[in-house]
């Protein structure tokens, strides 16, 4: 039996309780310091203004010193709906997506935001968005929902993709040249595009579980990751997929690709996986704590800044890694992710 969104979407980003619907009072933050090490944060991204983290109760935070200190972004009003992801396009526009169909738009690197969509009644969570080469934005979410914007995120309308079911959609990701795109979701749902997102084809199912994100490596290989250690790679543009060898049977929710081509996956139980063979096999390089990791960003000193369901964490890899293409399933027209 299909689970309702209050249960199914919970597993999209973290193992337990990552998206809580129950109302909670706003925390009282200190003037000088926001306790980002104790907050539920679902996304971390790089913008022109610095680092942007977002999560519980609709909070969006900005750091201009690589995560040493944080300030609250200016929002038009407090909806207290969880933010699931933030993305920033190369044209400077940023979006924050959340529950209840909430979409916020920023043109100053995330320092301030304007509301462009919200549905108080029957609004489903939105999980990912991308700006296509045409300038059109696509946003995807629960129950197969797809929205598009033709005015750079100022207004949104429902968008129909032929053949799409009502399974939850978790991410939309593109190749570096912007030609190839994948939409991934629940029940092994994958849609692919070879024309910059102008048209889409449904990929025959190769896996029955949820796929939380995907990335194309410099070699052209696509890697898709999801539940219980299931990771797949494709050498033909996403048409066919093969299972990767993964040491740990845990769900993964975020990725970073290092400059030397290594792929890092972050996920359940504070785990970090690394692949040095183009996504064919993965080894555990960190397993710490119980909090699920939801985002990953490499700082200038070589350490990793990780968002999680219990706050931001820092991790210094045992061996030095090169600068990463940051993100949580980030499309090529964005910096950061989500």
MOUR-V655144 format. One record per helix or strand of 3 or more residues. SS is the DSSP state (hx for helix, st for strand). FROM is the first residue (numbers start at 0). TO is the last residue. Records with the same first field share a line. If there is no record, write none. Layout:
SS: FROM-TO + FROM-TO
//
This chain:
hx: 4-7 + 9-12 + 55-57 + 141-143 + 185-187 + 226-228 + 267-269
st: 40-46 + 49-54 + 59-62 + 82-88 + 93-97 + 102-105 + 113-116 + 125-130 + 136-140 + 145-148 + 168-173 + 180-184 + 189-192 + 210-215 + 221-225 + 230-233 + 251-257 + 262-266 + 270-274 + 280-286 + 292-297 + 302-307 + 312-315
//
